[in-house]
Amino acid sequence: MFTGVTIYFNKDLGYIFGARSKQEGTNAPVIVPPVLRIEKDCTDQRIIESITVARELSMKTPFYTGA
């Protein structure tokens, strides 16, 4: 199973969290929608909560079908 969380930081947008999976029938890694975004001046607790949400989404979507 290919799961996990990718975290990006953009100085204008803030933090962007993407849940990882694999495209069904391939080994191609994908980011599963929806992508989460939080403001750049957020608390550490908010970052932890967002990571947790993205990880749960990743675990629930082990093979992304594009649906």
C-alpha positions as CSV (number, residue, x, y, z in Angstrom):
1,M,0.0,0.0,0.0
2,F,1.4,3.4,-0.9
3,T,0.0,6.0,1.5
4,G,1.2,9.1,3.2
5,V,1.1,12.8,3.3
6,T,3.0,15.4,1.2
7,I,3.3,18.9,2.7
8,Y,4.1,21.9,0.6
9,F,4.7,25.5,1.9
10,N,4.0,28.5,-0.2
11,K,4.8,31.9,1.2
12,D,1.6,33.4,-0.2
13,L,-0.9,30.5,0.3
14,G,0.5,28.9,3.5
15,Y,0.6,25.1,4.0
16,I,-0.8,22.7,1.5
17,F,-1.4,19.0,2.5
18,G,-1.9,16.3,0.0
19,A,-2.9,12.7,0.8
20,R,-0.8,10.2,-1.3
21,S,-2.0,7.1,-3.0
22,K,-1.3,5.2,-6.2
23,Q,-3.3,5.3,-9.4
24,E,-5.3,2.1,-9.7
25,G,-3.7,-0.4,-12.0
26,T,-0.3,1.4,-12.1
27,N,2.6,2.3,-9.8
28,A,2.0,6.0,-10.5
29,P,1.9,8.1,-7.3
30,V,-1.0,10.6,-7.0
31,I,-2.3,13.2,-4.6
32,V,-5.9,12.3,-3.6
33,P,-8.4,15.2,-3.7
34,P,-9.4,17.2,-1.8
35,V,-6.1,19.0,-1.0
36,L,-6.1,20.7,2.3
37,R,-4.8,24.3,2.8
38,I,-4.2,26.3,6.0
39,E,-2.9,29.8,6.5
40,K,0.8,30.3,7.0
41,D,0.6,31.8,10.4
42,C,-1.4,28.9,11.9
43,T,-0.6,27.1,15.2
44,D,1.4,23.9,15.5
45,Q,-1.8,22.2,16.6
46,R,-3.6,23.2,13.4
47,I,-0.7,21.7,11.3
48,I,-0.9,18.5,13.3
49,E,-4.7,18.3,12.8
50,S,-4.3,18.8,9.0
51,I,-1.6,16.1,8.8
52,T,-3.9,13.7,10.7
53,V,-6.8,14.5,8.3
54,A,-4.7,14.0,5.2
55,R,-3.2,10.8,6.6
56,E,-6.6,9.4,7.3
57,L,-7.7,10.2,3.8
58,S,-4.6,8.5,2.4
59,M,-5.3,5.4,4.4
60,K,-8.9,5.2,3.3
61,T,-7.9,5.6,-0.4
62,P,-5.2,3.0,-1.0
63,F,-5.8,3.0,-4.7
64,Y,-7.1,6.1,-6.4
65,T,-9.5,5.5,-9.2
66,G,-10.1,9.2,-10.3
67,A,-13.7,9.1,-9.1
